[in-house]
Amino acid sequence: MPPLVMGQDLPVGRDFEPTPGYEGRFVEAAELRALYESDPDVKHSIDVAMGFVDKRRQDGIHAAAVVITKEPMLDYVPVQRKSGPSGSGEDAPIVTSVRKRRAH
């Protein structure tokens, strides 16, 4: 992978497609592109990583969200305990990350 820029990585797509403002990134990634084309394991890893680009990367609590399921919620969505000012350990609220659906 090309080096970090100002301590931060850039989206992996910049390594595979020339993008205005990131031309240097594309040049630095020549070896990565060659591995992507020649090594099936590298190709698979990069393809999986590309699926995470622009996806939600943090969680939060929204007071008006409700999850309603027919079966146990764990069968539908991932959950975690959200430590912070409202609690920690077993007292921490249980939260999930779901996209809201609009009624049609």
C-alpha positions as CSV (number, residue, x, y, z in Angstrom):
1,M,0.0,0.0,0.0
2,P,1.2,3.5,-0.7
3,P,2.3,5.5,2.4
4,L,-0.1,7.4,4.6
5,V,-0.8,11.1,3.7
6,M,-0.4,13.4,6.7
7,G,-0.9,10.4,9.0
8,Q,-4.1,9.2,7.3
9,D,-4.8,6.6,4.7
10,L,-6.8,7.5,1.6
11,P,-9.7,5.5,0.1
12,V,-8.3,2.4,-1.7
13,G,-10.1,3.5,-4.9
14,R,-7.5,6.3,-5.3
15,D,-4.9,3.5,-5.9
16,F,-6.8,2.1,-8.8
17,E,-8.3,5.0,-10.6
18,P,-6.6,8.3,-11.5
19,T,-8.4,11.0,-9.5
20,P,-7.9,14.8,-9.8
21,G,-5.9,16.0,-6.8
22,Y,-4.6,12.4,-6.1
23,E,-2.4,11.8,-9.1
24,G,0.6,11.0,-7.0
25,R,-1.4,8.4,-5.1
26,F,-2.1,6.6,-8.3
27,V,1.6,6.6,-9.3
28,E,2.7,5.3,-5.9
29,A,0.2,2.4,-6.1
30,A,1.7,0.8,-9.3
31,E,3.1,-2.2,-7.4
32,L,-0.3,-2.7,-5.6
33,R,-2.1,-2.7,-8.9
34,A,0.4,-5.2,-10.3
35,L,-0.2,-7.5,-7.3
36,Y,-4.0,-7.1,-7.7
37,E,-3.8,-8.3,-11.3
38,S,-1.4,-11.2,-10.6
39,D,-2.3,-12.6,-7.1
40,P,-5.9,-13.9,-6.5
41,D,-5.5,-13.5,-2.7
42,V,-4.6,-9.8,-3.1
43,K,-7.4,-9.3,-5.6
44,H,-9.9,-10.8,-3.2
45,S,-8.6,-8.8,-0.2
46,I,-8.8,-5.5,-2.2
47,D,-12.2,-6.3,-3.6
48,V,-13.5,-6.9,0.0
49,A,-11.9,-3.6,1.1
50,M,-13.5,-1.7,-1.7
51,G,-16.9,-2.9,-0.4
52,F,-16.2,-0.9,2.8
53,V,-15.4,2.4,1.1
54,D,-17.9,5.1,2.0
55,K,-19.6,2.9,4.5
56,R,-20.6,4.0,8.1
57,R,-17.6,3.9,10.4
58,Q,-18.9,5.1,13.7
59,D,-21.9,4.5,15.9
60,G,-24.2,6.8,17.8
61,I,-27.5,6.8,19.7
62,H,-30.6,8.3,18.2
63,A,-33.4,8.8,20.7
64,A,-36.2,8.1,18.2
65,A,-35.0,4.9,16.6
66,V,-36.8,1.6,17.3
67,V,-36.0,-1.8,15.9
68,I,-39.0,-4.1,15.5
69,T,-38.4,-7.7,14.4
70,K,-40.4,-10.9,14.2
71,E,-37.6,-13.1,15.6
72,P,-34.8,-12.2,18.1
73,M,-33.1,-8.9,17.0
74,L,-29.7,-10.7,16.9
75,D,-31.0,-12.7,13.9
76,Y,-31.3,-9.5,11.9
77,V,-28.8,-6.8,13.0
78,P,-25.4,-6.6,14.9
79,V,-25.5,-5.1,18.4
80,Q,-23.0,-3.8,20.9
81,R,-22.9,-2.1,24.2
82,K,-22.2,1.6,23.9
83,S,-20.0,2.7,26.8
84,G,-19.9,6.3,27.7
85,P,-21.6,8.8,30.0
86,S,-24.8,6.8,30.0
87,G,-23.2,3.7,31.4
88,S,-20.4,1.1,31.0
89,G,-20.2,-2.7,31.1
90,E,-23.6,-4.4,31.8
91,D,-25.1,-0.9,32.4
92,A,-24.2,0.4,28.9
93,P,-27.1,0.7,26.5
94,I,-27.4,-1.8,23.7
95,V,-27.1,-0.2,20.3
96,T,-27.2,-1.3,16.7
97,S,-26.4,0.2,13.3
98,V,-29.3,-0.1,10.9
99,R,-30.4,2.1,8.0
100,K,-34.0,3.3,8.3
101,R,-36.4,2.1,5.7
102,R,-39.0,4.4,4.3
103,A,-42.6,3.2,4.1
104,H,-43.9,3.0,0.5
